[in-house]
Amino acid sequence: MRGRQWKIGDRIFDLSRQGLIMGILNVTPDSFSDGGQFFTVNKAVEHGLRMAAEGAQIIDVGGESTRPGAEPVAAEEELCRVIPVIERLRVKIDTAISIDTSKTQVARAAIQAGASIVNDVTGGRSDAGIMPLVAETQSAFIIMHMQGNPRTMQVEPRYVDVVAEVADFFRQQYACALECCIDPMAIAFDPGIGFGKTLQHNLELLARLDELRGHDRPLVIGVSRKSFLAKLTGSSEISDRHAPAVALTSLLRVRGADVFRVHDVKENVNALRVTEAILQRTK
């Protein structure tokens, strides 16, 4: 983890010393674990403020569900969902705000409203304008891997070597980002756990995390409340996915992950800080 940094807007985060918690704020009626809970602007803003108070360094605002089988949302609807939330959060907190979208139109409006990170689940593949926008606005950019699209991604996903193929994707999209003049220090990678992957694919990616490290860029991991945890625990209760996700925050920090996208901020912040206190003693 030595020396790894991530540039977000005018700030540079030293991830070798402290990992980041990214709080998930779904402004949707149909997300897989909290759909509808924060669908009104007031409730979404309240939840975003709560996550910031609990220690989230990033609030990731999304207006389109990417759960398996989800239908796409028009840009106009997505804008109506996320822009008022971002505008109100930006006035109240200094925490970095991320826009979870693959649409240039939505990303541009979100950046104008106060977002400084574009978190694209397609890794820049679905909209040709997204990478030039990131470069133009000097935003941070998360390149995520997904096989297929949310409607089809869990229909028999197949790989010869999932780790090698995800790593190749990162290399290709990193090169595309540099061609678009995106600052390399602003780029981070996300292997897309659960996005076009079986249980075994997810486990292989997490077990071989070090092989996904490219150009010394940060690794973003999102395992919070995902269905593969239910398969491992044998429980269909969302609440039973909580403890395994917190445990993975600690384990994966030791393994080299840098940014953790989570629903339950307070518990993951505490787990991360305790883990890092021990890691500092072992250096």
N, C-alpha and C positions, 0 to 999 in steps of 0.2 A: 504493500500500500504506500510505500515511501514516495513522497513528492507529488502524488496524484492531485490535480486541481481541476475544478470545473468553473468556467466563467458563466455567470448568470447575470445578464445586463451589465451593470457597472461594478458588480461584486465578484470576487474570486473566492471560492470555498476550497480550503485545504482538506481534502477527503482522507489524507493519510492520518490525520489527527482525529477527525470527527465525521462519522457518516451522517447522512441526512434522512430525515423522516418526511415523506411526502404524504400528506393526508388526502384521502379520496373524497371528493365532493361531487356526487352524482345528482345533477339537476334533471332527473329523468323519472318517468312513471314506471319504468320496466327494467331497471338494472337488477342483476341476479340476486343480490343479497339485501339491498336497501331501497329497491325501487319504490318511488313515491314518497319516501320519508322526508325528503328535502326538496320536493318539487316546487313549492312556492318560494318566491324570492326571499321572504322574511325568514323562513325556516332554513333555507340554504345559507343565508348570510350568518345566522345564529350559529349554525354548525361549523361554518368556516372559522368564525371567531373563536369558537370553543377549541377547535383543533389547533389553532395558532397559540392559544393560551396554554394548551397542554404540551407544547413544544415542537409542533410541526414547523419545519423550516420552509416547506413548500406546500401550497394548497393547490391541488390538481382538480380543476373544474371541468366537468364534462357534461354535454347536453345530448349525447347520443349513446344509447346502450350498445356495448360491444359483446354482450353475453352471447353464447352459442345460440344460433337461430334468430338473432335479433334482426328486425327489418331496418333499412336505412331511414334516416330522418332528413327532411329537406333543410337546406342551409338557413332559410328564413326562420323555421321553427327552432333550429339549434341556436340561432342568434338571439331569439326572444327568450330562450331559457338561460343562456349563460352571461350575456352582456350586462344586464342589470345587477347580477350577483357580483361579477368582477368589479364593476364600477363602485359598488358599495363597499366591498372588501378593501379595495385599494385606498379608499378614503380613511378607513378605520385602522388598518394594520400595515406594517412595513414588510411583512412576510412575502417571499417570492410567490408569485401566482403563475401556475401553468395552465395552458388551455389544452385539453385532451380532445383533439380533432384531427381530421385528415383533409379538411377543406380550407383552401387558401382564404376564401371570403370570411369564414368564421375566425380563422387565426388572425387575419389582419385587424378585424374589429376588436378582437380580444386584446391584442397587443396595444391598440389605441386606447383601450379601456384600462390598461394597466398590467396585463400579463407580460412576463419576460421569458417564458419557456413555451415552446411548442412541442407537445407530446403526441407524436403521430403513430398510431398503431400499425399503419402500413409502411412505416419507415421511409416515407417520401415517395412511394410508388404510385399512389392513386391520383394525386393531383400534381401536375407538373409545375404549378406555381408555388408550391409550399417551400421548397428549398430556396429559390430566389427571394422569397419574402423573408425567410429567416436571415439570409445574408443582408438584405436591405435594412432590416430593423435591428440587426446585431443582437438577435435573440439567441437564447440557448435552444438546443434541438435534441430531442430524444428519438433515436432511431430504433424502432421496435420491430421484431420479426413476427410475422404471422403467415401461416400457410393458408391460402384461400382467403375467404372473407367471413365475417361473423355468421352469415347465414349457412355457410357450408363447411367452415373450418374443422368441425368435429366429426365430419362424415369420412371415416377411414383415412385419417392423416397418415402419410407414409414417408419414410426417409431411409436412405441407405445408411447414413451416419448423421444423426440429428445434430450433434455438436459441430461436426465439420461443416455441415450445410448452413447452419446458423452463423458460424464464424465467417464463412465465405460471403454470406449476405451482408454481414457487417462491413467487410472489406470493400465490397462493391458499392454499397450506399455511402460509405465514408468517402470513397473516391468521387462519387457524384456530388457529395456535399462540398468537397474542396473545389471541384470544377465550378460550382455555383458561388464560390468565394465565401463560404461559411467559415468562420474562425474555428480551427480545429479544437481549440480549448473550450469551445461552447458545445461540443458534441458529447453525447452519452449514448450508451447502447443498452437495450433491454431485450433479453432473449424471448420474451413473450410467453411466459409459462401459461399453459392452458389455451393458447391461441393456435389451434391447428396442431395439437400435440396430444398423444395418449398419456396415460399414467407413466408408462415406462420412458417415454420421451422426456417428460418433465423431470423424472428422477435422474435420468442420464445427464441432462443439462445442468442440474443443480450439483451433481456429483463431480462434474468436470468443468466447473465454473472457470477455473484458471485458463482453460483453453479458449475461452470466449474473449479474453482480454486482447484488444487490438489497439495499437497506437497509444497505449497507456491511457485509454479513455475510461471514464467511470462506467460502472455496471449498475443499472437500475433493475431491481427485482420486485415483482409483484406476485405474491402468493396468497395474500390475505383473503380468507373465506372461500378459496377456490375449491372446486368439486374434487380435485385429486386428493385433497386432505380428507374428504369424507370417505373416499375409497380406501385410504390407508387406515383410517380409524374405525371404519365399519359403522359409522353413524351418519344419518341423514340430517341431523340437527345442525343448523348454521352455527349455533353457539358452541358446538363441539369442535369447530374448526379454529376457534380463537386461540387456544393454548398452543396447538401445533404451529400456527403462523408466528406467534411470538418466539417460540423456540427456534424457528428457522431464521428469524432476524438475527439472533445471537450466533447461530451456527454459520450462516452465510456471511456475516461480518468477519468472522475468523477466516473464512475461505476467500475473502477478498471483495465481496459486494460492497457498494458504496452508498446507494440510495435505495430506500425501502418504501414502496408504495403500499399504504396500509389504510384500513378502515378504523382500527382501534389505536389511536395515536398515543395516549398516555402510557399504556402497557408496553408498546413497542419502543417508545423513547426510553423508558426505564431499563428495558432489557438491553438496548443498544449501549447506553451509557455505562452500565455495570460491566458489560463485555469489554468495552473499550478501556475501562479502568484496569482491567486485568491484562489486556493486550499491551498497554503502556508499560506495565511492570515486567513483561517478558521480553522486551526489546533490549 
